[in-house]
Amino acid sequence: MLTILKNRKMIEIILAVFSTVGAFSTLFAAIGILRMPDFYLRLSVTVKASTLGVGLLLICAAIMFPDVSVTTKAIAIIFFLIITAPIAAHMIGRAAYFTGTPLWKGTIVDELAGMYNEKTHKLESDTEQDTADDSLPTSDNIANTEEETK
């Protein structure tokens, strides 16, 4: 009887921790939508934080309701969420970049600048980097001084 009570207490503690972390992660995703300066950062924050939050809350549901059908559905949803959310965010971000959604003014490096052919709608490699020797260091397009960022 005592071991059953200890096991139940441990399950309740795990549920409390997972649900709290999941709720806070989802809250951080919501705050990220308001606080981030541009579309791309908002997309990144919300996908990462909300995937973690929803995944943890689904784990709580699987633990709380130990029925096979609930657990199987929760695991399937978590699996598909982890697989599809980053891919969808990448595709949305890529489409936004190609349609001209502006970057934040504080963005330092735009690695896709000049590499998108608007006629063929394809990315093309940079000819300077293709001809450069791989053993030699290349410029990283990162500002070294405060003046270069302005």
C-alpha positions in Angstrom: 0.0 0.0 0.0 2.8 2.3 0.9 4.6 1.7 -2.4 1.4 2.5 -4.4 1.1 5.8 -2.6 4.8 6.6 -3.3 4.3 5.7 -7.0 1.2 7.9 -7.2 3.0 10.8 -5.5 5.9 10.4 -8.0 3.6 10.4 -11.0 1.9 13.6 -9.6 5.2 15.3 -9.2 6.2 14.4 -12.8 2.9 15.6 -14.1 3.3 18.9 -12.2 6.8 19.5 -13.5 5.9 18.6 -17.2 2.7 20.5 -17.2 4.3 23.6 -15.6 7.3 23.6 -18.1 4.9 23.0 -21.0 2.6 25.8 -20.0 5.5 28.2 -19.5 7.0 27.2 -22.8 3.7 27.9 -24.5 3.6 31.2 -22.6 7.1 32.1 -23.8 6.0 31.4 -27.4 3.1 33.8 -27.0 5.3 36.4 -25.5 7.8 35.8 -28.3 5.2 36.8 -30.9 4.8 40.1 -29.2 8.4 40.8 -28.4 10.4 39.7 -31.4 11.2 42.5 -33.9 10.6 40.7 -37.2 8.7 37.9 -38.8 11.6 35.5 -39.0 12.4 35.7 -35.3 8.8 35.4 -34.4 8.5 32.3 -36.5 11.6 30.7 -34.9 10.6 31.4 -31.4 7.0 30.3 -31.7 7.8 27.0 -33.5 10.5 26.0 -31.0 8.7 27.0 -27.8 5.2 25.9 -28.8 6.5 22.5 -30.0 8.1 21.9 -26.7 5.1 23.1 -24.8 2.5 21.1 -26.6 4.8 18.0 -26.6 5.1 18.2 -22.8 1.4 18.7 -22.3 0.7 15.7 -24.5 3.1 13.7 -22.4 1.2 14.7 -19.4 -2.0 13.6 -21.0 -0.5 10.2 -21.9 0.7 9.8 -18.2 -2.6 11.0 -16.7 -4.7 8.7 -18.9 -2.8 5.4 -19.1 -5.3 3.9 -21.6 -3.6 2.5 -24.7 -5.6 4.6 -27.1 -4.9 7.9 -25.4 -1.2 7.1 -25.0 -0.9 6.0 -28.7 -2.6 9.1 -29.9 -0.5 11.4 -27.8 2.8 9.8 -29.0 1.6 9.9 -32.6 0.7 13.6 -32.3 4.1 14.4 -30.6 5.9 12.5 -33.4 4.2 14.3 -36.2 4.5 17.6 -34.4 8.3 17.2 -34.0 8.6 16.1 -37.7 6.3 18.7 -39.4 6.7 21.9 -37.3 10.3 22.7 -38.2 9.8 21.8 -41.9 6.7 23.9 -42.1 8.5 26.8 -40.4 11.4 26.5 -42.8 9.0 26.5 -45.8 7.0 29.5 -44.5 10.2 31.4 -43.7 11.6 30.7 -47.2 8.4 31.8 -48.9 8.4 34.9 -46.8 12.0 35.7 -47.7 11.4 35.2 -51.4 8.2 37.3 -51.4 10.2 40.2 -49.9 9.2 40.2 -46.2 11.7 42.7 -44.7 14.4 41.6 -42.3 14.9 43.4 -39.0 17.1 46.5 -39.3 19.5 44.9 -36.7 20.1 41.8 -38.9 23.8 41.5 -39.5 24.1 38.7 -42.0 21.8 37.9 -44.9 23.3 34.7 -46.4 20.7 34.5 -49.1 21.2 38.1 -50.5 21.8 37.9 -54.2 21.4 34.2 -54.5 17.8 34.0 -55.5 17.0 34.1 -59.2 13.6 35.7 -59.5 13.0 34.5 -63.0 13.6 30.8 -62.3 12.6 31.0 -58.6 15.6 29.0 -57.6 18.5 29.5 -55.3 21.9 29.7 -57.1 25.2 29.2 -55.4 27.6 32.1 -55.0 30.2 32.0 -57.8 32.9 33.5 -55.6 32.6 30.8 -53.0 32.4 28.0 -55.6 35.7 29.0 -57.1 37.4 29.6 -53.7 39.8 26.9 -52.4 38.1 25.1 -49.5 41.3 25.0 -47.5 41.5 28.8 -47.4 39.4 30.8 -44.9 36.5 32.7 -46.5 34.9 36.0 -45.3 32.1 35.3 -42.9 30.1 38.5 -43.6 30.0 39.3 -39.8 30.7 42.8 -38.7 33.9 43.2 -36.8 33.3 46.7 -35.4 30.4 48.8 -34.1 30.7 51.1 -37.2 30.2 48.2 -39.6 26.8 47.3 -38.2 25.4 50.8 -38.9 
